[in-house]
Amino acid sequence: MRVAGIGFRAGAPLASLREALDAAGGCVDALATLDTKATAPQARALARTLGLPLCAIGRDALARQSTLTHSPRQMADFGCGSLAEAAALAAAGPGARLCGARQVSKDGMATAAIAEGGTA
């Protein structure tokens, strides 16, 4: 199973989320983000457009993940080095591994990372 974790600013347009996802490698079985972001219109629209489930991940699960990227801002805001990477790992399940570091949309409004393995 391949899961894309997504992170984004409140005002990020859907196009930014899609751009970050495409840059990360695109083809996935599910999307994941922080539980409080999972209800955002652009996250729901991305999942609906792609026909994918959107997994809502709690802060505790994010904090347990070891990420490739270590942003002090992300650590302060979400308790993990990268929201996108941590969400992907948490949703992909035990033993999951990142396919690479998070990718950032050109406007800096969204990030995406893909994890493989485990179960959703």
C-alpha positions in Angstrom: 0.0 0.0 0.0 1.2 3.5 -0.9 -0.1 6.4 1.2 0.6 10.1 0.5 0.8 12.4 3.5 -0.2 15.9 2.8 0.4 19.1 4.7 -0.8 22.5 3.7 -1.5 26.1 4.9 -5.1 27.1 5.5 -5.3 29.2 2.4 -3.6 26.7 0.0 -5.5 26.1 -3.2 -6.3 22.6 -4.4 -3.8 23.1 -7.2 -1.0 23.4 -4.7 -1.9 20.1 -3.0 -2.1 18.4 -6.3 1.3 19.8 -7.4 3.0 18.6 -4.2 1.4 15.2 -4.6 2.5 14.9 -8.3 6.1 16.0 -7.3 6.2 13.3 -4.6 5.3 10.5 -7.1 1.6 10.7 -7.4 0.2 7.2 -7.7 -1.1 6.2 -4.2 -3.9 4.1 -2.6 -4.8 6.7 0.1 -4.2 10.2 1.4 -3.4 11.2 5.0 -3.1 14.4 7.0 -3.5 15.7 10.5 -7.0 15.1 11.9 -7.8 18.8 12.1 -6.8 19.4 8.5 -8.7 16.4 7.2 -12.0 18.4 7.2 -10.5 21.3 5.2 -12.2 21.8 1.8 -9.0 21.4 -0.2 -8.1 18.1 1.4 -11.6 16.8 0.9 -11.6 18.0 -2.7 -8.3 16.3 -3.4 -9.5 13.0 -2.0 -12.8 13.3 -3.9 -11.1 14.3 -7.2 -8.7 11.3 -6.9 -11.3 8.9 -5.6 -9.1 8.1 -2.6 -9.8 7.7 1.1 -8.5 10.5 3.4 -7.1 9.2 6.7 -7.2 11.6 9.6 -4.1 11.2 11.8 -3.9 12.4 15.4 -0.9 14.4 16.8 0.2 11.5 19.0 0.5 9.2 16.0 2.4 11.9 14.1 4.8 12.4 17.0 5.8 8.7 17.0 7.1 8.8 13.4 10.7 9.2 12.4 10.8 11.6 9.4 13.6 12.5 6.9 12.8 16.2 7.2 13.2 18.0 10.5 11.6 21.4 10.4 11.6 23.3 13.7 8.3 25.0 12.7 6.6 21.7 12.0 8.0 20.3 15.3 6.5 23.3 17.2 3.2 23.2 15.4 2.6 19.5 15.0 5.0 17.6 17.1 6.9 16.0 14.2 9.6 16.9 11.8 7.4 16.9 8.7 3.6 16.7 8.8 3.4 15.1 5.3 6.1 12.5 6.0 4.7 11.6 9.5 1.1 11.3 8.2 2.2 9.1 5.3 4.1 6.8 7.7 1.3 6.6 10.3 -1.4 5.8 7.8 0.7 3.2 5.9 1.1 1.3 9.2 3.8 -0.6 11.1 7.0 -1.2 9.1 6.2 1.5 6.5 9.0 3.4 4.9 9.2 6.7 3.2 9.9 6.7 -0.6 11.7 10.0 -0.2 11.6 13.4 1.6 8.6 15.6 1.4 8.0 17.6 -1.8 6.9 21.2 -1.7 4.5 23.0 -4.1 6.1 25.9 -6.0 4.1 28.4 -4.0 5.2 26.9 -0.7 1.6 26.3 0.4 1.5 22.5 0.4 3.8 19.5 0.9 3.4 15.8 0.2 5.4 12.6 0.9 4.7 9.0 0.1 5.2 6.0 2.3 5.0 2.3 1.3 4.2 -0.8 3.3 2.3 -1.8 6.3 -1.5 -1.5 6.3 -3.9 1.4 6.4 
